[in-house]
Amino acid sequence: MQTSATDAWALADALLAGPERKIPVADDVREAGAALSDAVWSMSAGVDVEHFEALAQARIRAGQHLAAVARSGRAWCASSRQK
């Protein structure tokens, strides 16, 4: 079976309920980042040191990435692709 980039976009549109979606705004991205941070922080309670450090690093990296996305004002969605 051969596929193309067009096929991938069509699949994304079908899976995400059509080509038109609201692009998350900075506040939404920040809110998602805070929720993720809280969830990872909760998961780290009661784990051994090695797992705590891994979760802390994941929380920090995810927070940095989402902060950069919020600052840039851009988030990926199928409708934002270039044709």
Backbone hydrogen bonds in HBPLUS format (Angstrom, degrees):
<---DONOR---> <-ACCEPTOR-->    atom                        ^
c    i                          cat <-CA-CA->   ^        H-A-AA   ^      H-
h    n   atom  resd res      DA  || num        DHA   H-A  angle D-A-AA Bond
n    s   type  num  typ     dist DA aas  dist angle  dist       angle   num
A0007-ASP N   A0004-SER O   3.05 MM   3  5.13 117.9  2.45  97.3 111.9     1
A0008-ALA N   A0004-SER O   3.11 MM   4  6.51 154.3  2.18 150.0 156.9     2
A0009-TRP N   A0005-ALA O   3.02 MM   4  6.35 156.7  2.08 150.1 155.7     3
A0010-ALA N   A0006-THR O   2.94 MM   4  6.19 156.3  1.99 148.3 155.3     4
A0011-LEU N   A0007-ASP O   2.88 MM   4  6.13 156.3  1.94 149.4 155.8     5
A0012-ALA N   A0008-ALA O   2.91 MM   4  6.17 160.2  1.95 148.1 153.6     6
A0013-ASP N   A0009-TRP O   2.85 MM   4  6.08 160.7  1.89 150.6 155.8     7
A0014-ALA N   A0010-ALA O   2.93 MM   4  6.16 156.2  1.99 146.6 153.0     8
A0015-LEU N   A0011-LEU O   2.85 MM   4  6.07 164.4  1.87 156.5 160.6     9
A0016-LEU N   A0012-ALA O   2.87 MM   4  5.89 146.7  1.98 146.7 155.7    10
A0018-GLY N   A0013-ASP O   2.61 MM   5  4.65 160.7  1.65 156.3 152.4    11
A0017-ALA N   A0014-ALA O   3.45 MM   3  5.33 162.2  2.49 103.9 104.0    12
A0028-ASP N   A0025-VAL O   2.97 MM   3  5.36 120.5  2.34 108.8 123.4    13
A0029-VAL N   A0025-VAL O   3.09 MM   4  6.44 156.1  2.15 155.6 163.0    14
A0030-ARG N   A0026-ALA O   2.87 MM   4  6.14 161.1  1.91 154.5 159.9    15
A0031-GLU N   A0027-ASP O   2.88 MM   4  6.04 155.3  1.94 144.4 151.4    16
A0032-ALA N   A0028-ASP O   2.93 MM   4  6.14 156.6  1.98 145.2 151.5    17
A0033-GLY N   A0029-VAL O   2.91 MM   4  6.13 154.4  1.98 146.3 153.6    18
A0034-ALA N   A0030-ARG O   2.93 MM   4  6.20 154.0  1.99 148.7 155.3    19
A0035-ALA N   A0031-GLU O   2.99 MM   4  6.23 158.3  2.04 148.6 154.4    20
A0036-LEU N   A0032-ALA O   2.91 MM   4  6.11 159.0  1.96 149.5 155.4    21
A0037-SER N   A0033-GLY O   2.88 MM   4  6.04 161.1  1.92 147.4 152.9    22
A0038-ASP N   A0034-ALA O   2.93 MM   4  6.13 161.1  1.97 147.8 152.7    23
A0039-ALA N   A0035-ALA O   2.96 MM   4  6.16 157.0  2.02 145.9 152.3    24
A0040-VAL N   A0036-LEU O   2.92 MM   4  6.16 164.7  1.95 156.4 159.9    25
A0041-TRP N   A0037-SER O   2.88 MM   4  6.01 159.1  1.92 148.9 155.5    26
A0042-SER N   A0038-ASP O   2.94 MM   4  6.14 154.8  2.00 145.5 151.9    27
A0043-MET N   A0039-ALA O   3.01 MM   4  6.27 150.5  2.10 143.2 151.5    28
A0044-SER N   A0040-VAL O   3.08 MM   4  6.30 136.3  2.28 143.2 154.2    29
A0044-SER N   A0041-TRP O   3.19 MM   3  5.22 131.5  2.44  94.6 107.2    30
A0045-ALA N   A0042-SER O   3.32 MM   3  5.64 160.5  2.36 107.1 112.8    31
A0047-VAL N   A0044-SER O   3.45 MM   3  5.70 165.1  2.48 125.4 121.9    32
A0052-PHE N   A0048-ASP O   2.89 MM   4  6.10 157.8  1.94 156.6 164.1    33
A0053-GLU N   A0049-VAL O   2.92 MM   4  6.13 163.3  1.95 155.7 158.5    34
A0054-ALA N   A0050-GLU O   3.14 MM   4  6.39 156.7  2.20 142.5 148.9    35
A0055-LEU N   A0051-HIS O   2.89 MM   4  6.08 164.1  1.91 153.1 157.2    36
A0056-ALA N   A0052-PHE O   2.82 MM   4  6.00 155.7  1.88 149.8 157.3    37
A0057-GLN N   A0053-GLU O   2.97 MM   4  6.15 160.7  2.01 147.7 152.2    38
A0058-ALA N   A0054-ALA O   3.00 MM   4  6.21 158.2  2.05 146.3 152.6    39
A0059-ARG N   A0055-LEU O   2.86 MM   4  6.05 157.2  1.91 148.6 155.0    40
A0060-ILE N   A0056-ALA O   2.95 MM   4  6.16 159.0  1.99 149.4 154.9    41
A0061-ARG N   A0057-GLN O   2.89 MM   4  6.08 170.6  1.90 154.1 156.7    42
A0062-ALA N   A0058-ALA O   2.92 MM   4  5.99 164.9  1.94 148.7 153.4    43
A0063-GLY N   A0059-ARG O   2.95 MM   4  6.01 156.9  2.01 142.1 149.1    44
A0064-GLN N   A0060-ILE O   2.87 MM   4  6.11 157.0  1.93 151.8 158.0    45
A0065-HIS N   A0061-ARG O   2.92 MM   4  6.13 161.6  1.95 150.1 155.1    46
A0066-LEU N   A0062-ALA O   2.91 MM   4  6.11 170.9  1.92 154.6 157.0    47
A0067-ALA N   A0063-GLY O   2.91 MM   4  5.98 149.9  2.00 143.1 151.9    48
A0068-ALA N   A0064-GLN O   2.99 MM   4  6.20 152.9  2.07 144.4 151.3    49
A0069-VAL N   A0065-HIS O   2.94 MM   4  6.28 153.4  2.01 149.5 157.4    50
A0070-ALA N   A0066-LEU O   2.91 MM   4  6.10 160.6  1.95 145.5 150.6    51
A0071-ARG N   A0067-ALA O   2.90 MM   4  6.13 156.8  1.95 146.9 153.3    52
A0072-SER N   A0068-ALA O   2.94 MM   4  6.10 151.3  2.03 144.9 152.5    53
A0073-GLY N   A0069-VAL O   3.07 MM   4  6.23 134.7  2.28 143.0 154.4    54
A0080-SER N   A0077-CYS O   2.95 MM   3  5.51 158.4  1.99 118.2 125.2    55
A0081-ARG N   A0078-ALA O   3.41 MM   3  5.76 170.0  2.42 111.7 114.0    56
